[in-house]
């Protein structure tokens, strides 16, 4: 039988309670306990899952091999540093830290201690995105929209670090090229911080991504459109709907297509094939925590490691700073 990883959760607020729930059910995990500065909350979550409520982080760390850090972002560096110094593997919710220097410090420390940092960029595991693995993705243009009705939770950070960072991480993973130029603009509507933002990112390989994020919207929207030579894919993260349009020569066939239409393009008889890949229902948080446990056990690599978390934060902060320049 495989050895179970002794794990704990630090910060059991809105999201931390879900980490706790999943670890309590994962085959590879032995959930030892939780720690939260709010001891009342800590005890309530511990009682629900019949685990120990720790009164000090140090004591939780002496009984675990790995922890999830699900505290507010400004606490990530302090808490994760304490965990890594004790040789613990850490899953840090996104964004990895508040500053790039903090992320670099944690990455260097983890390297020295030989521990894993995984970052909670959960959209990488969104079921609607997984069909893209079947295609040779080389986008020329990516359009992303993430709009949400106003909620006070999460507004301690600007919208770029709260919502847009999800899409920045996805775009970086799809494009895999250094950034050449950024232009961005934004506005404060409900808070003292930027609530609505748009960024146009030009990459050195010629790809352009246009990302719009807002936390002041009537309806929730989470959509991505990927355009490249002979291929157009739309992903609706909320409706779990992925649609693929492929242009191929007329003599080729696509067994997965549910519809095709003739097209005369570039002087050739061609066809447009329409596919709607089957989306397997899955819980993205459960999958990413499973991935973390397996990474700790040396079976796989973390889906989003510390370096990827830092890269997304770095670009998010550059975008946010451009917006501040634009506003002033
Ligand atoms: P929350 O405020 O609901 O919960 C945070 C908890 O941490 C609170 O219970 C608080 O008492 C506790 N806490 C604060 N400082 C602490 C410390 N030093 N040690 C121990 N406990 C401490 O916040 P939340 O909405 O659950 O967000 C937590 C983190 O998760 C944030 O970094 C946020 O950006 C991230 N988040 C990610 C997603 C996602 O989609 N991946 C969604 C929501 C939140």
Boltz pocket constraint, residues with backbone or C-beta under 6 A from the ligand:
constraints:
  - pocket:
      binder: B
      contacts: [[A, 10], [A, 11], [A, 12], [A, 13], [A, 14], [A, 15], [A, 16], [A, 35], [A, 36], [A, 37], [A, 38], [A, 41], [A, 69], [A, 70], [A, 71], [A, 72], [A, 73], [A, 75], [A, 79], [A, 93], [A, 94], [A, 95], [A, 120], [A, 121], [A, 122], [A, 153], [A, 154], [A, 161]]
      max_distance: 6.0
